[in-house]
Amino acid sequence: MSSVAFQTGLGQAGGVTQRRTIPFDYAFRYELTGTPGKVLNTTVNISVEATFVAVSIGYGVVPKLSPIVFGPASPPVVIFVAAGAAAPPPSALRDITLGQLLSGLEAQLRETGADAAFKTGIKLNPQFAEAALLNGGNAVLDSSVLKNLFQAVSAPPEQIQFLYAIFDEGTGREFQSDPILNTAGLGTSNGERPFRYFARPISFAPRSTIRMQVTEVSEFQGELHVSLQGYKVLGGADTPTGRTRQGAVRMPRR
């Protein structure tokens, strides 16, 4: 079946499209802690003015950790008896030890509080990477370059994984047999189909409550934003946008 044929009529809910509609999205927001197995619940209330018809669902993420620039820590001052001099600080990429690298990062983390950097990754600062790699990493670097030579970054957004499930609290309906993995149901957050159309639009009555449950799977930390994309159907009975027909009132003759 072609995608064009499949999408034909996806934005139409039976029996409600005869009335005036307006585009509308309902948004859910979650603070991901990077703790696999943690369950988060968020609810939104459908307004009293109209029925909401959900056509598709999409998501995006904002990493908690922005790139942190740092340099290696200088070695502890050790006086050599023979030479009578302190151990020299690193001057080239190959001179840097893992301990100096972690100590430098730890000193920076105490200021930013971004503990997640230890779990995500360290890389050369792109601004100085080419100079640091000259001569096989033996090029002598200025102290101003060394203190900004590395970056601690968050996990790439496309590596985020979570389970999601949608419920209509008013009717008790569940819209899946089991929570769905985001990469299976929505795609990845790097722009490669980070959304999907519902096989049939889902109608939520005015004053109803939608609950979306998210279970963390990966150690990604940041904000997760999920949106139900669709439209409101105006003019429904018992809503502020509905029309109330009143019969003509005749005045008695005198």
C-alpha positions as CSV (number, residue, x, y, z in Angstrom):
1,M,0.0,0.0,0.0
2,S,1.4,3.4,-0.9
3,S,2.0,6.0,1.8
4,V,-0.3,8.4,-0.1
5,A,-3.1,5.9,0.0
6,F,-2.5,5.1,3.6
7,Q,-2.5,8.8,4.6
8,T,-5.8,9.5,2.8
9,G,-8.4,10.4,5.4
10,L,-5.9,10.2,8.3
11,G,-7.0,13.7,9.5
12,Q,-10.7,12.9,9.4
13,A,-12.7,11.6,12.3
14,G,-16.0,10.1,11.4
15,G,-19.1,12.2,12.2
16,V,-17.3,15.3,13.4
17,T,-15.6,16.9,10.3
18,Q,-18.9,18.5,9.2
19,R,-18.4,21.2,11.8
20,R,-15.8,23.9,12.0
21,T,-12.4,22.8,13.1
22,I,-9.2,24.6,14.2
23,P,-5.7,23.1,14.4
24,F,-4.5,22.4,17.9
25,D,-1.8,20.5,19.8
26,Y,-1.6,19.2,23.3
27,A,1.9,19.1,24.8
28,F,3.5,16.9,27.5
29,R,6.8,17.7,29.1
30,Y,9.1,15.4,31.1
31,E,12.3,15.9,33.0
32,L,14.4,12.8,32.2
33,T,16.8,11.9,35.0
34,G,18.9,9.3,33.2
35,T,17.6,6.5,35.6
36,P,16.5,3.4,33.6
37,G,13.2,2.1,34.8
38,K,11.9,5.4,36.3
39,V,8.3,6.0,35.4
40,L,7.0,9.5,34.8
41,N,3.4,10.5,34.3
42,T,1.9,13.7,32.9
43,T,-1.7,14.6,32.3
44,V,-3.5,17.2,30.2
45,N,-7.1,18.2,30.5
46,I,-9.2,18.7,27.3
47,S,-10.9,22.1,27.5
48,V,-14.6,22.5,27.8
49,E,-15.0,24.3,24.5
50,A,-14.6,21.4,22.0
51,T,-13.8,17.8,21.3
52,F,-10.1,17.2,20.5
53,V,-9.1,14.9,17.7
54,A,-5.5,13.6,17.8
55,V,-4.2,12.8,14.3
56,S,-0.5,12.2,15.1
57,I,2.1,12.2,17.8
58,G,5.7,13.6,17.8
59,Y,8.5,14.3,20.2
60,G,11.8,16.1,20.6
61,V,14.5,16.3,23.3
62,V,16.7,19.0,24.8
63,P,19.9,17.7,26.4
64,K,20.5,18.8,30.0
65,L,24.3,19.2,29.5
66,S,25.7,21.8,27.2
67,P,29.4,21.3,26.1
68,I,31.7,22.0,29.0
69,V,35.2,23.2,28.0
70,F,38.1,22.2,30.3
71,G,41.8,21.4,30.3
72,P,43.9,18.9,32.1
73,A,44.9,19.5,35.7
74,S,48.6,20.2,36.4
75,P,50.4,17.4,38.2
76,P,51.0,17.8,41.9
77,V,54.1,19.7,42.8
78,V,56.9,17.1,43.4
79,I,60.4,18.4,44.1
80,F,63.0,16.1,42.6
81,V,66.0,15.8,44.9
82,A,68.5,15.5,42.2
83,A,67.2,18.2,39.9
84,G,65.7,20.4,42.5
85,A,62.7,21.2,40.2
86,A,59.0,20.6,40.2
87,A,57.4,18.1,37.8
88,P,56.6,20.0,34.6
89,P,53.0,20.5,33.5
90,P,51.8,18.9,30.3
91,S,52.7,20.9,27.1
92,A,51.4,18.5,24.4
93,L,48.5,16.2,23.9
94,R,50.7,13.1,24.4
95,D,51.9,14.5,27.7
96,I,48.4,14.4,29.3
97,T,47.6,11.5,31.5
98,L,44.1,10.1,32.1
99,G,44.4,11.2,35.8
100,Q,45.1,14.8,34.8
101,L,42.2,14.7,32.4
102,L,39.7,13.4,34.9
103,S,41.0,15.8,37.6
104,G,40.6,18.8,35.2
105,L,37.1,17.7,34.4
106,E,36.2,17.1,38.0
107,A,37.4,20.7,38.9
108,Q,35.1,22.1,36.2
109,L,32.1,19.9,37.3
110,R,32.3,21.3,40.8
111,E,31.5,24.7,39.3
112,T,28.7,23.6,36.9
113,G,27.2,20.7,38.8
114,A,26.9,18.7,35.5
115,D,27.7,15.2,37.0
116,A,26.3,13.5,33.9
117,A,29.5,14.4,31.9
118,F,31.3,11.4,33.4
119,K,28.8,9.0,31.8
120,T,28.5,10.7,28.4
121,G,31.8,11.4,26.8
122,I,34.9,13.5,26.4
123,K,36.4,14.8,23.1
124,L,38.9,17.3,21.8
125,N,37.6,20.9,21.5
126,P,37.0,21.2,17.7
127,Q,38.6,24.7,17.9
128,F,42.0,23.3,18.9
129,A,41.8,19.7,17.7
130,E,43.8,20.1,14.5
131,A,46.7,21.9,16.3
132,A,46.7,19.3,19.1
133,L,47.1,16.4,16.7
134,L,50.0,17.9,14.8
135,N,53.2,15.9,14.9
136,G,51.4,12.9,16.2
137,G,50.1,14.7,19.2
138,N,53.6,16.0,20.2
139,A,53.1,19.6,19.2
140,V,53.8,22.1,22.0
141,L,50.6,23.9,22.9
142,D,50.2,27.3,24.6
143,S,48.7,27.3,28.1
144,S,45.7,29.1,26.9
145,V,45.0,26.3,24.4
146,L,45.6,23.5,27.0
147,K,43.1,24.9,29.4
148,N,40.4,24.8,26.7
149,L,41.6,21.6,24.9
150,F,38.7,19.3,25.8
151,Q,34.9,19.2,25.9
152,A,32.6,17.1,27.9
153,V,29.3,16.6,26.0
154,S,25.9,15.0,26.6
155,A,24.8,11.9,24.9
156,P,23.6,12.4,21.3
157,P,19.8,13.0,21.3
158,E,19.3,10.1,18.8
159,Q,20.6,7.7,21.5
160,I,17.6,8.5,23.8
161,Q,15.3,5.6,24.4
162,F,12.0,5.5,26.4
163,L,8.7,3.6,26.6
164,Y,5.5,5.5,26.2
165,A,1.8,4.7,26.8
166,I,-1.4,6.8,26.3
167,F,-4.5,6.6,28.4
168,D,-7.9,8.3,28.4
169,E,-8.6,8.7,32.1
170,G,-12.3,9.5,31.5
171,T,-13.2,6.4,29.6
172,G,-10.4,4.1,30.9
173,R,-9.3,3.4,27.4
174,E,-5.7,2.3,26.7
175,F,-4.3,2.8,23.2
176,Q,-1.6,0.1,23.3
177,S,-1.4,-3.4,24.6
178,D,2.0,-2.6,26.2
179,P,4.2,0.5,26.5
180,I,5.8,1.2,23.1
181,L,9.6,1.8,22.6
182,N,10.0,5.3,21.1
183,T,12.4,4.1,18.3
184,A,9.8,1.5,17.3
185,G,6.7,3.8,17.5
186,L,8.0,7.2,16.8
187,G,11.5,7.0,15.3
188,T,14.6,8.8,16.4
189,S,14.9,12.4,17.6
190,N,17.5,13.5,15.0
191,G,14.8,14.3,12.4
192,E,14.3,10.8,10.9
193,R,10.6,10.4,11.4
194,P,10.3,11.6,15.1
195,F,6.5,11.3,14.8
196,R,3.8,9.0,13.4
197,Y,0.2,9.2,12.3
198,F,-2.3,7.2,14.2
199,A,-4.0,4.5,12.1
200,R,-7.3,6.2,12.9
201,P,-7.7,9.6,14.6
202,I,-8.5,9.5,18.3
203,S,-11.3,11.7,19.7
204,F,-11.2,13.0,23.2
205,A,-14.4,14.5,24.7
206,P,-14.4,17.9,26.3
207,R,-13.4,17.9,30.0
208,S,-11.7,14.5,29.6
209,T,-8.1,13.9,30.8
210,I,-5.3,12.4,28.7
211,R,-2.5,10.7,30.7
212,M,0.8,9.8,29.0
213,Q,3.2,7.5,30.8
214,V,6.9,7.5,30.0
215,T,9.4,5.0,31.3
216,E,13.1,5.8,31.0
217,V,15.3,3.2,29.2
218,S,18.5,5.1,28.5
219,E,20.7,7.2,30.7
220,F,19.9,10.4,28.8
221,Q,19.3,13.5,30.9
222,G,17.3,16.4,29.6
223,E,13.8,17.6,28.7
224,L,11.5,15.4,26.7
225,H,8.7,17.1,24.9
226,V,5.8,15.1,23.4
227,S,2.9,16.6,21.4
228,L,-0.4,15.2,20.3
229,Q,-1.1,16.9,17.0
230,G,-4.6,17.4,15.7
231,Y,-7.6,19.7,15.8
232,K,-10.6,20.9,17.9
233,V,-14.1,20.3,16.6
234,L,-16.2,23.4,17.4
235,G,-20.0,23.4,17.8
236,G,-20.5,20.3,19.8
237,A,-23.5,19.8,22.0
238,D,-23.2,21.0,25.6
239,T,-20.0,23.1,24.8
240,P,-19.5,26.8,24.8
241,T,-19.1,26.7,21.0
242,G,-22.4,24.8,20.5
243,R,-25.5,26.6,19.2
244,T,-28.5,26.7,21.4
245,R,-31.8,26.9,19.5
246,Q,-34.5,28.8,21.1
247,G,-38.1,28.9,19.9
248,A,-39.8,32.2,19.3
249,V,-41.6,33.5,22.3
250,R,-45.0,35.0,21.5
251,M,-46.4,37.8,23.6
252,P,-50.0,37.2,24.7
253,R,-52.6,39.5,23.1
254,R,-54.4,42.0,25.2
